[in-house]
Amino acid sequence: MNKKWFPSVLVLSLALFCLFACSDGSKRSPGPPVAATGPNPSDGETGVRITTNLSWGAVSGASGYFVHFGIDNSPAYHGETATHNYTLTGDLDYETTYYWRVIPYNLMGNASKTEVWSFRTRAETDADYFVCNVTGNDANDGESWETAFKTISKGLAGANDGHTVKVADGTYTGDLNRNLNFGGKAITLMSENGA
């Protein structure tokens, strides 16, 4: 063997050996993950339901997320999740500003420079679902007058205990607007004028 090439071949062989033999085959991040983005509820959002949950865009290379949440603008640790969503237990308070932060992490460490987001819950007199027989559509989400349901039954079906369904003025006919079934739930059904 040519002695000039021997050191180069040896180094290359050792590098390839370590690449394949020293690796456990997993994909490793080069460092800690980046900060999370795309919060839902969005930062500064108002009129948020008191039964909301938190979600954000998945972060590449994150093995989990620490969630900080509370009414202080420097929210305390609340829990952790392996997915890019977090379930809040219990109802939030009405007309309250909440702050939250997500810290993605992996074996290399925690994301740095994470933002604190905030949202404000709706007023107690606001509705959870809206129904309008003129402009509504039962394929909508029913969460505003602009995206109202068409039938009262659809509004009741989406509502849970403690929710309010507001119905626009008008005449409601048809099977989906008569003999209404509340499904054993404590739901407030009221007209847009509060009656």
C-alpha positions in Angstrom: 0.0 0.0 0.0 1.2 3.5 -0.8 2.4 5.1 2.4 1.2 8.6 1.3 -2.4 7.5 1.2 -2.4 5.4 4.4 -3.0 8.3 6.9 -5.8 9.7 4.8 -7.5 6.4 4.4 -7.1 5.6 8.1 -8.7 9.0 9.1 -11.5 8.5 6.6 -12.1 5.0 7.9 -12.2 6.0 11.5 -14.6 8.9 10.7 -17.0 6.6 8.9 -16.8 4.0 11.6 -17.7 6.5 14.3 -20.5 7.9 12.1 -22.2 4.5 11.9 -20.9 2.5 14.9 -20.9 5.3 17.5 -24.4 6.5 16.7 -27.6 5.2 18.2 -29.3 6.0 14.9 -31.6 8.7 16.3 -31.9 12.1 14.8 -30.4 14.6 17.2 -30.9 18.3 17.2 -27.8 20.4 17.0 -28.9 22.3 20.1 -31.9 23.4 22.1 -35.1 24.0 20.1 -36.2 27.5 19.0 -39.0 29.4 20.7 -42.6 28.5 19.9 -44.8 30.7 17.7 -48.4 30.8 16.5 -50.2 30.9 19.9 -53.9 30.1 20.1 -55.6 32.1 21.6 -53.5 34.6 19.7 -51.5 37.2 21.6 -53.7 40.1 22.7 -57.0 38.3 21.7 -60.1 39.4 23.5 -63.5 37.8 24.0 -61.9 34.3 24.6 -64.2 31.6 26.0 -63.7 30.6 29.6 -63.4 27.0 28.5 -60.5 27.5 26.2 -57.4 25.4 25.8 -53.9 26.5 24.6 -52.1 25.5 21.4 -49.1 26.7 19.3 -47.1 25.7 16.3 -45.1 22.5 16.7 -41.4 23.2 17.2 -38.9 21.0 15.2 -36.5 19.1 17.5 -38.6 19.7 20.7 -39.2 16.6 22.8 -41.7 18.5 25.0 -43.0 21.8 26.2 -43.1 23.5 29.6 -46.3 25.6 29.9 -46.4 28.7 32.2 -49.9 30.2 32.8 -51.6 32.6 35.1 -52.9 36.2 35.7 -49.4 37.5 36.4 -47.5 39.0 33.4 -44.6 36.7 34.4 -46.6 33.4 34.6 -45.6 30.6 36.8 -45.0 27.0 35.7 -48.4 25.3 35.1 -47.5 21.9 33.6 -45.8 20.2 30.7 -46.9 18.3 27.5 -45.2 16.3 24.8 -47.6 17.8 22.1 -48.1 21.3 20.9 -51.4 21.8 22.8 -52.3 22.0 26.5 -55.6 21.4 28.2 -56.6 23.8 31.0 -58.7 22.2 33.7 -61.8 24.0 34.9 -63.3 27.3 33.6 -61.3 30.5 33.5 -62.7 33.7 35.1 -64.7 36.1 33.0 -63.2 39.4 31.9 -59.7 38.5 33.1 -56.4 38.8 31.3 -54.3 35.7 31.3 -50.6 35.4 30.4 -48.9 32.3 29.1 -45.6 31.1 27.8 -44.4 27.9 26.2 -40.8 26.8 26.6 -39.9 24.0 24.1 -37.1 21.7 25.3 -35.0 18.7 24.3 -31.9 16.8 25.6 -29.7 19.8 24.6 -31.7 22.3 26.8 -34.6 24.7 26.8 -35.5 27.3 24.1 -34.4 30.8 25.0 -36.0 34.1 24.3 -39.5 32.7 24.6 -42.4 35.3 24.5 -45.1 35.8 27.0 -48.5 35.9 25.3 -51.8 37.2 26.7 -55.5 37.0 26.1 -58.6 38.3 27.8 -61.7 36.3 28.4 -65.1 37.4 27.4 -67.7 39.2 29.6 -70.2 37.0 31.4 -73.0 38.6 29.4 -71.5 37.6 26.0 -72.7 34.5 24.3 -70.8 31.3 23.6 -72.9 30.6 20.5 -75.0 32.7 18.1 -78.0 31.7 16.0 -79.5 33.7 13.1 -82.1 32.2 10.8 -81.4 34.8 8.1 -77.6 34.9 7.7 -76.6 31.8 9.7 -75.4 28.5 8.4 -75.2 25.3 10.5 -71.8 24.6 8.8 -70.4 27.7 10.6 -68.7 27.6 14.0 -71.4 29.7 15.6 -68.9 31.7 17.7 -70.0 35.2 16.4 -72.9 36.9 14.6 -70.8 36.8 11.5 -70.4 33.0 11.8 -73.8 32.2 13.4 -75.6 28.9 13.2 -78.9 28.9 11.3 -80.9 26.7 13.7 -81.4 26.8 17.5 -80.8 23.0 17.7 -77.3 23.4 16.3 -76.5 26.1 18.9 -77.7 23.9 21.7 -75.8 20.8 20.4 -72.5 22.7 20.5 -73.1 24.3 23.9 -71.9 22.8 27.2 -73.0 23.4 30.8 -72.8 27.1 31.6 -72.8 28.2 28.0 -75.1 30.8 26.6 -76.8 30.6 23.1 -78.0 34.0 21.8 -80.7 33.9 19.1 -81.2 36.8 16.7 -84.7 38.4 16.4 -86.9 36.6 13.8 -89.3 33.8 13.3 -87.8 30.3 13.6 -89.6 27.4 12.0 -88.9 23.8 11.2 -88.1 20.8 13.2 -84.6 22.0 14.2 -86.2 25.1 15.9 -89.0 23.3 17.8 -89.2 20.8 20.7 -85.7 21.8 21.6 -83.4 19.3 23.4 -81.0 20.7 25.9 -79.5 17.3 26.4 -79.6 17.6 30.2 -77.1 20.5 30.0 -77.5 23.8 32.0 -77.6 26.1 29.0 -79.0 29.7 28.8 -81.0 30.3 25.7 -81.8 34.0 25.1 -82.7 36.5 22.5 -80.1 39.0 21.2 -81.9 41.6 23.3 -81.4 39.7 26.5 -84.9 38.2 27.0 
